[in-house]
């Protein structure tokens, strides 16, 4: 074989190898990223997903697209995250029900603990126990006296079975020695509408959902479910002031499928931290009762492990079943 031919072939091989290496070394992200929202448009999950997508698109030179996959209390969207490749191009939101579902349903299509890569805890939102103004109780002490004197008479609304708001009511039954019945709704909006109309007299909802109707006087706040009073409702008691060992809040986090590399997680976490810790945005959300966090991946991982140890045994103890 002539030397020139050998050299040409060697050169071609080197070019191909360099091209391959260049492909592997291409910086992340090299194509659009999708954020899966397990809830329909309009709620807190949607708002967070769209804020992150909009702000990330401005800085990473690739489109970030929100894709809605709702159903089965968030299981459909969460499963879509779990089934995606672990390359960092599909990430998604999970909410506090993620830690509740393992106690309700042994047939989940994914493992809540091992099939995801934690990226960041996004925010915490306390729930509020509110009542229709016709209910003859103006504060937590009066409320507890009323429902304890009338076991089984009152029912409470929640946005759905297994939500943090539902668990807030079940915890009150367990820790507060009250007999109230759960009425699940398909989302927070219809639950609030029936509460304002007096079709149901008690309800648990995220503070940011119910706050406008508290301020307009259409519902009366009785207690917040966080361990301290909310800065947006300073005159409203924390449930723990009258009910020992009580704590409940909705949380939202960002995860990827199993196997996302530490380098990609670090890049995503840094973007989320930048977005959620922007001072004006944090102030805006605090005024709605929402605590924006933007944690590290390591802190979110530790938080998730605690939640997955805490809730499933309690859910089984309470006998909560999936719909």
DAPEMO-V491148 format. One record per residue. RES is the residue in one letter. SS is DSSP state (h for helix, s for strand, l for the rest). PSI is psi in whole degrees, -180 to 180 (none if undefined). OMEGA is omega in whole degrees, -180 to 180 (none if undefined). Layout:
[[RES & SS & PSI & OMEGA] [RES & SS & PSI & OMEGA]]
This chain:
[[X & l & 133 & -178] [X & l & 146 & -177] [X & h & -36 & -179] [X & h & -36 & 179] [X & h & -43 & 179] [X & h & -46 & -179] [X & h & -40 & -180] [X & h & -42 & -180] [X & h & -41 & 178] [X & h & -41 & 179] [X & h & -42 & 178] [X & h & -41 & 180] [X & h & -41 & 180] [X & h & -42 & 179] [X & h & -45 & 180] [X & h & -41 & 179] [X & h & -42 & 179] [X & h & -38 & 178] [X & h & -43 & 179] [X & h & -45 & 179] [X & h & -41 & 178] [X & h & -38 & 178] [X & h & -44 & 179] [X & h & -33 & -175] [X & l & 0 & -178] [X & l & 127 & -174] [X & l & 147 & 177] [X & l & 137 & -1] [X & l & 144 & -180] [X & l & 0 & 179] [X & l & 173 & -178] [X & l & 149 & 176] [X & s & 140 & 175] [X & s & 139 & 175] [X & s & 119 & 180] [X & s & 126 & 174] [X & s & 122 & -179] [X & l & 5 & 180] [X & l & 155 & 180] [X & l & 166 & 179] [X & l & 149 & 172] [X & l & -25 & -177] [X & l & -173 & -179] [X & h & -40 & 179] [X & h & -46 & -179] [X & h & -45 & -179] [X & h & -46 & 179] [X & h & -45 & -179] [X & h & -42 & -178] [X & h & -37 & 176] [X & h & -48 & -178] [X & h & -44 & -180] [X & h & -45 & -178] [X & h & -46 & -176] [X & h & -38 & 178] [X & h & -39 & -180] [X & h & -32 & -178] [X & h & -23 & -170] [X & h & -16 & -175] [X & h & 1 & 176] [X & l & 21 & 174] [X & l & 148 & 176] [X & l & 143 & 172] [X & s & 120 & -169] [X & s & 134 & 175] [X & s & 129 & 180] [X & s & 127 & -176] [X & s & 126 & 176] [X & l & 80 & -176] [X & l & 163 & 178] [X & l & 150 & 177] [X & h & 41 & 177] [X & h & 27 & 180] [X & h & -9 & -176] [X & h & -37 & -178] [X & h & -50 & -179] [X & h & -39 & 180] [X & h & -38 & 177] [X & h & -35 & 178] [X & h & -36 & 176] [X & h & -48 & -177] [X & h & -34 & -176] [X & h & -8 & -177] [X & l & 157 & 175] [X & l & 148 & 180] [X & l & 50 & -176] [X & l & 3 & 178] [X & l & 0 & -179] [X & l & -6 & 170] [X & s & 119 & 174] [X & s & 176 & -179] [X & s & 170 & -179] [X & s & 144 & 167] [X & s & 156 & 179] [X & s & -180 & -173] [X & l & -26 & 177] [X & l & -20 & 178] [X & h & -36 & -180] [X & h & -10 & -179] [X & h & -39 & -174] [X & h & -39 & -180] [X & h & -25 & 177] [X & h & -15 & -177] [X & h & -32 & -166] [X & l & 115 & 179] [X & l & 1 & -177] [X & l & 28 & 175] [X & l & 143 & -179] [X & l & 7 & -180] [X & l & 164 & 174] [X & l & 117 & -175] [X & l & -26 & -177] [X & l & -37 & -168] [X & l & -9 & -175] [X & l & 14 & -176] [X & s & 154 & 175] [X & s & 111 & 179] [X & s & 139 & 179] [X & s & -53 & -179] [X & s & 140 & 167] [X & s & 124 & -172] [X & s & -48 & -177] [X & s & 164 & 171] [X & s & 144 & 180] [X & s & 115 & 177] [X & s & 156 & 172] [X & s & 161 & 179] [X & s & 130 & 168] [X & s & 117 & 179] [X & s & 156 & -179] [X & s & 160 & 172] [X & l & 142 & -177] [X & l & -18 & 180] [X & l & -15 & -179] [X & l & 129 & -176] [X & l & 59 & 176] [X & l & 126 & -174] [X & l & -12 & 178] [X & l & 180 & -174] [X & h & -42 & -180] [X & h & -46 & 179] [X & h & -38 & -180] [X & h & -48 & -179] [X & h & -40 & 178] [X & h & -41 & -178] [X & h & -51 & -175] [X & h & -31 & 177] [X & h & -30 & 178] [X & h & -13 & -177] [X & l & 65 & -176] [X & l & 133 & 177] [X & l & -4 & -175] [X & l & -34 & -171] [X & l & 148 & 177] [X & s & 152 & 179] [X & s & 142 & 178] [X & s & 147 & 170] [X & s & 164 & 178] [X & l & -6 & 178] [X & l & 160 & -180] [X & l & 131 & 178] [X & l & -6 & 177] [X & l & 163 & 178] [X & h & -35 & 178] [X & h & -41 & 176] [X & h & -47 & 180] [X & h & -31 & 177] [X & h & -43 & 178] [X & h & -40 & 180] [X & h & -36 & 177] [X & h & -38 & 177] [X & h & -41 & 177] [X & h & -44 & -176] [X & h & -49 & -175] [X & h & -25 & -173] [X & h & 2 & 177] [X & l & 50 & 177] [X & l & 153 & 180] [X & l & 93 & 176] [X & l & 150 & -173] [X & s & 144 & -179] [X & s & 135 & 173] [X & s & 104 & -179] [X & s & 140 & 175] [X & l & 169 & 177] [X & l & 69 & 179] [X & l & 163 & -177] [X & h & -36 & -175] [X & h & -51 & 179] [X & h & -31 & 177] [X & h & -43 & 180] [X & h & -39 & 180] [X & h & -45 & 179] [X & h & -33 & 177] [X & h & -45 & 180] [X & h & -33 & -179] [X & h & -9 & -178] [X & l & 12 & 176] [X & l & -27 & 172] [X & l & 146 & -168] [X & l & -14 & -180] [X & s & 150 & 177] [X & s & 146 & 171] [X & s & 130 & 177] [X & s & 157 & 174] [X & s & 144 & -178] [X & h & -39 & -179] [X & h & -24 & 177] [X & h & -43 & -172] [X & h & -18 & -173] [X & h & -45 & -180] [X & h & -34 & -177] [X & h & -25 & 170] [X & h & -46 & -178] [X & h & -29 & 178] [X & l & -5 & 179] [X & l & 10 & -177] [X & l & -19 & 170] [X & l & 160 & -179] [X & s & 124 & 178] [X & s & 140 & -179] [X & s & -43 & -179] [X & s & 150 & 171] [X & s & 153 & -172] [X & l & -1 & 175] [X & l & 169 & -177] [X & l & -13 & 175] [X & l & 163 & 178] [X & l & 150 & -180] [X & l & 138 & 178] [X & l & -20 & 178] [X & l & -11 & 177] [X & l & 61 & -172] [X & l & -22 & -179] [X & l & -3 & -178] [X & l & 130 & -176] [X & s & 150 & 165] [X & s & 140 & -176] [X & h & -35 & -176] [X & h & -16 & 178] [X & h & -26 & 179] [X & l & -17 & -177] [X & l & 106 & -176] [X & l & 150 & 174] [X & l & 42 & -178] [X & l & 127 & 174] [X & l & 134 & 180] [X & l & 134 & 174] [X & s & 151 & 172] [X & s & 139 & 173] [X & s & 158 & -179] [X & s & 136 & -179] [X & s & 163 & 178] [X & s & 131 & 178] [X & s & 165 & 169] [X & s & 176 & 173] [X & s & 169 & 174] [X & l & 140 & 172] [X & l & 2 & 177] [X & l & 134 & -175] [X & l & 156 & 180] [X & h & -35 & 180] [X & h & -44 & 179] [X & h & -42 & 177] [X & h & -43 & -179] [X & h & -41 & 179] [X & h & -44 & 180] [X & h & -43 & -180] [X & h & -41 & 179] [X & h & -40 & 178] [X & h & -47 & -179] [X & h & -42 & 179] [X & h & -44 & 179] [X & h & -44 & -176] [X & h & -49 & -172] [X & h & -20 & -179] [X & l & 12 & 173] [X & l & 123 & -169] [X & h & -45 & -179] [X & h & -37 & 180] [X & h & -42 & 178] [X & h & -42 & 179] [X & h & -44 & 180] [X & h & -44 & -177] [X & h & -32 & 175] [X & h & -33 & 178] [X & l & -16 & 175] [X & l & 2 & -180] [X & l & 10 & -177] [X & s & 127 & 178] [X & s & 104 & 175] [X & s & 138 & -173] [X & l & -65 & -176] [X & l & 59 & -175] [X & l & 173 & 170] [X & l & 161 & 177] [X & h & -37 & -179] [X & h & -42 & 179] [X & h & -38 & 179] [X & h & -38 & 177] [X & h & -46 & 179] [X & h & -40 & 178] [X & h & -46 & -180] [X & h & -41 & -180] [X & h & -40 & 177] [X & h & -45 & -179] [X & h & -39 & -179] [X & h & -18 & 171] [X & h & -31 & -172] [X & h & -50 & -166] [X & h & -44 & -176] [X & h & -44 & 178] [X & h & -38 & 179] [X & h & -40 & 178] [X & h & -42 & 178] [X & h & -39 & 178] [X & h & -40 & -180] [X & h & -12 & 178] [X & l & 30 & -179] [X & l & 127 & -179] [X & l & 153 & 174] [X & l & 154 & 180] [X & l & none & none]]
